[in-house]
Amino acid sequence: MTRSLPLCCTAPHRHWPLPFALPGAVLVSSQFDPKSLAPDDFARAGIAPPASIQRSVAKRQAEFLAGRLCARTALHQLANLDHVPAIGEDRAPVWPAGISGSITHGTGWAGAIVARANEWQGLGLDMENLLGDDRATRLAAEILTADELARMDPAQVSLAVTLTFSIKESLFKALYPIVGKRFYFEHAEVLAWDAQGKVRLRLLTDLSAQWCNGRELEGQFAVQGDQLLSLIAISC
């Protein structure tokens, strides 16, 4: 069957919505609408849905399809590969040998970033809806460490809590394939961030001989309307 664009997705396009360029990386995004998901959209796109996705609701199917469509497009642009990442046993995307990557989706938006693993050994991309002030205040103690709470400006609670959640999700996506060990919100802290989109983090646990307690990393983020996109990229 000839491939065509699924009815629920816009055409994937390459762009860079973050503040700081990442040489050698390709980021592709698409917008999607679960209400427009057609029964043959997966077949139309030439993407086979895993059994778990076939059993899921339209929202999950549409976001999965959009994310994999972006990943396939990004891989083709980076390395001329025709590949759709499968879901691994750990639920993470399975990338081709020599490639690192990450997929994310928020309300109506999906994106994927890929690079050659000998340039960027770990990539973590995450999109989150900005929390309202009331919800951010309620969730702050669950997401932020005690030191992060002490440093937080109450006037920026929505951005601070959403950013902390998102950048730690990106950190996990970037580091987990490298260390092969799960870790959680309390195992890292945001030390500082600024209006230009720079973020600095520090690990609070030992994940490997190289990635140990006290190791610092940098990330970046951008606010797009009522959504926040964050990225952690680990060079070789």
Secondary structure, 3 states (H helix, E strand, C coil): CCCCCCCCECCCEECCCCCCCCCCCEEEEEEECHHHCCCCHHHHHCCCCCHHHHCCCHHHHHHHHHHHHHHHHHHHHHHCCCCCCEECCCCCEECCCCEEEEEEEECCEEEEEEEECCCEEEEEEEEEECCCHHHHHHHHHHHCCHHHHHHCCHHHHHHHHHHHHHHHHHHHHHHHHHHCCCCCHHHEEEEEECCCCEEEEEECCCCCCCCCCCCEEEEEEEEECCEEEEEEEEEC
